[in-house]
């Protein structure tokens, strides 16, 4: 009566998801922020990214300019 087996819907949905292109890291991160409304994570990751950039630039020719900041 009902049409198909309930697992057929799950299987087709799984196959649909399998055909999609995977999201990149930043897309997935912003999707996570939007869905779970964790906006307080943005400044945390921004500061971590900035410190990582300072560490990378600290070993290059830009080191004297970075040391004057601190």
Backbone as numpy.savetxt, mean C-alpha at the origin, in Angstrom:
# Nx Ny Nz CAx CAy CAz Cx Cy Cz
-34.64 -26.07 -8.36 -35.44 -24.87 -8.36 -34.60 -23.60 -8.36
-33.62 -23.57 -7.52 -32.93 -22.31 -7.26 -31.93 -21.91 -8.32
-31.65 -22.71 -9.27 -30.68 -22.28 -10.26 -29.42 -23.12 -10.17
-28.48 -22.75 -9.43 -27.24 -23.49 -9.37 -26.86 -23.80 -7.95
-25.79 -24.43 -7.83 -25.25 -24.77 -6.53 -24.60 -23.52 -5.93
-24.72 -23.28 -4.61 -24.13 -22.07 -4.03 -22.63 -21.97 -4.23
-21.95 -23.09 -4.33 -20.50 -23.04 -4.53 -20.15 -22.58 -5.93
-21.09 -22.69 -6.88 -20.82 -22.20 -8.23 -20.61 -20.69 -8.22
-21.40 -19.96 -7.40 -21.21 -18.51 -7.29 -19.85 -18.19 -6.70
-19.45 -18.93 -5.67 -18.15 -18.70 -5.06 -17.03 -18.98 -6.06
-17.19 -20.03 -6.81 -16.17 -20.39 -7.78 -16.06 -19.33 -8.86
-17.18 -18.86 -9.36 -17.13 -17.85 -10.40 -16.57 -16.54 -9.86
-16.90 -16.20 -8.62 -16.36 -14.98 -8.01 -14.84 -15.11 -7.83
-14.40 -16.30 -7.43 -12.98 -16.55 -7.28 -12.27 -16.44 -8.62
-12.90 -16.95 -9.65 -12.29 -16.87 -10.98 -12.26 -15.42 -11.47
-13.27 -14.63 -11.13 -13.25 -13.21 -11.49 -12.08 -12.51 -10.82
-11.88 -12.78 -9.54 -10.78 -12.16 -8.82 -9.42 -12.61 -9.37
-9.36 -13.84 -9.85 -8.12 -14.36 -10.40 -7.77 -13.65 -11.70
-8.77 -13.23 -12.45 -8.53 -12.56 -13.74 -8.09 -11.11 -13.57
-8.32 -10.50 -12.42 -7.97 -9.10 -12.20 -6.47 -8.94 -12.04
-5.99 -7.76 -12.40 -4.58 -7.43 -12.21 -4.35 -7.15 -10.72
-3.23 -7.60 -10.17 -2.97 -7.31 -8.76 -2.68 -5.82 -8.56
-3.10 -5.32 -7.41 -2.87 -3.92 -7.09 -1.42 -3.73 -6.67
-0.90 -2.56 -6.92 0.43 -2.22 -6.45 0.40 -1.93 -4.96
1.57 -1.79 -4.38 1.67 -1.59 -2.94 0.96 -0.30 -2.51
1.22 0.80 -3.22 0.61 2.07 -2.83 -0.90 2.06 -3.04
-1.36 1.44 -4.12 -2.80 1.35 -4.34 -3.46 0.55 -3.23
-2.83 -0.55 -2.86 -3.40 -1.39 -1.82 -3.36 -0.67 -0.47
-2.31 0.10 -0.21 -2.20 0.84 1.04 -3.29 1.90 1.14
-3.50 2.67 0.07 -4.53 3.70 0.11 -5.93 3.08 0.16
-6.11 1.94 -0.49 -7.39 1.22 -0.39 -7.64 0.81 1.05
-6.62 0.31 1.72 -6.72 -0.05 3.14 -7.10 1.16 3.99
-6.46 2.31 3.72 -6.76 3.52 4.50 -8.21 3.96 4.30
-8.69 3.87 3.08 -10.05 4.31 2.79 -11.07 3.36 3.42
-10.84 2.06 3.29 -11.81 1.09 3.77 -11.86 1.07 5.30
-10.70 1.06 5.95 -10.67 0.95 7.40 -10.55 2.29 8.12
-10.46 3.37 7.36 -10.42 4.74 7.90 -9.32 4.92 8.94
-8.13 4.45 8.58 -6.96 4.62 9.44 -6.12 5.79 8.95
-6.70 6.97 8.96 -6.01 8.15 8.44 -4.82 8.54 9.29
-4.78 8.12 10.54 -3.66 8.46 11.41 -2.38 7.76 10.96
-2.47 6.77 10.10 -1.28 6.08 9.61 -0.50 6.91 8.58
-1.15 7.85 7.94 -0.48 8.63 6.90 0.72 9.40 7.46
0.59 10.15 8.56 1.78 10.84 9.09 2.88 9.88 9.56
2.50 8.73 10.09 3.49 7.76 10.55 4.33 7.29 9.37
3.69 6.88 8.29 4.43 6.41 7.13 5.16 7.54 6.42
4.63 8.74 6.46 5.32 9.87 5.85 6.63 10.15 6.58
6.60 10.12 7.90 7.82 10.36 8.67 8.82 9.24 8.45
8.35 8.00 8.42 9.25 6.88 8.16 9.88 6.98 6.77
9.10 7.37 5.78 9.63 7.53 4.43 10.65 8.67 4.37
10.38 9.76 5.08 11.32 10.88 5.11 12.63 10.49 5.78
12.56 9.77 6.89 13.77 9.31 7.56 14.55 8.33 6.67
13.85 7.47 5.97 14.51 6.56 5.04 15.21 7.31 3.92
14.57 8.36 3.44 15.19 9.19 2.40 16.45 9.87 2.93
16.39 10.38 4.17 17.56 10.99 4.78 18.70 9.99 4.93
18.38 8.76 5.28 19.41 7.73 5.43 20.05 7.42 4.08
19.22 7.30 3.04 19.76 7.03 1.72 20.63 8.18 1.22
20.18 9.39 1.42 20.94 10.55 0.96 22.16 10.82 1.83
22.14 10.30 3.07 23.28 10.51 3.97 24.54 9.84 3.49
24.41 8.81 2.70 25.59 8.13 2.17 25.98 8.63 0.80
25.38 9.67 0.33 25.69 10.18 -1.01 26.37 11.55 -0.90
26.49 12.20 -2.01 27.11 13.53 -2.05 26.27 14.60 -1.41
25.02 14.30 -1.11 24.14 15.29 -0.48 24.27 15.30 1.04
25.16 14.47 1.58 25.29 14.33 3.04 25.57 15.66 3.74
26.48 16.51 3.26 26.73 17.76 3.98 25.48 18.65 4.10
24.62 18.59 3.11 23.40 19.39 3.16 22.38 18.83 4.14
22.34 17.51 4.25 21.40 16.88 5.19 21.86 17.08 6.62
23.17 17.01 6.86 23.67 17.17 8.24 23.40 18.57 8.77
23.31 19.56 7.90 23.01 20.91 8.38 21.56 21.03 8.86
20.69 20.15 8.38 19.28 20.17 8.84 19.21 19.78 10.30
20.01 18.81 10.69 19.98 18.33 12.08 21.03 19.02 12.89
